[in-house]
């Protein structure tokens, strides 16, 4: 007895963003429990290609939990049933022999389907381009320990920087909100000295772009944090809201002074 599994896959197939999609059933036979989920899809695709059928399209790159490309909605969860992992880190031993697995793309208006399970996440790139960087002249490179940063602040900044932009937070949210992603990128820079000069302007610009892309509002349910493969904290959202409101207050104060009132 090999110990391998036979599974049934229900996969979303869609030609492009403008086409009508549907669920299609495929058998996945003789699957090793030690395979990753993407390796299992590779095996299924090899069988489809051998039969002259169109393989299932899905995103992938590093397959090491770093790139954030493997955006699959598996049995009602982004990246599958396990916590704090990406799809490429999900192994088939997490499922049972004979089980039916439902696989869908991210469901969000701001993430249009490219084909099948692959979606266009360039909206995240445009949000990042709107302010997720440091453009001011911060001077020459100081000695490593010249600028003292409290450890708690450095830890918060680095924890936020672990966001890989996979979009699981959007897929998990019933409003398809991108606030966890945006707040992580804002926090990553806003807590460090080099990011302070553009801190409030950054929050305004990135939030404005997020809204322009069509993402929904925060639901406060915490689904984004629960499904994030890097366990980004909800506290980033409160910090982003604080910076965004502070930016508005500073702007109103500037207008007040410039009008001579």
Buried (B, 14 or more C-beta within 10 A) or exposed (E): EEEBBEBBBBBBBBBEEEEEBEEEEBEBEEBBBEBBBBBBBBBBBEBEEEEEEEBBBBBBEEBEBEBBBBBBBBBEBBBBEBEEBBBBBBBBEBBEEEBEBBBBBBEBEBBBBBBBBBBBBEBBEBBBEBBBEBEEEBEEEEEEEEEEEEEEEEEBBEBBBBBBBBBBBBBBBEBBBBBBBBBBBBBBBBBBEEBBBBBBBBBBBBBBBBEEBEBBEBBEEEBBBBBBBBEBBBBBBEBBBEBBEBBEEEEEEEEEEEEEE
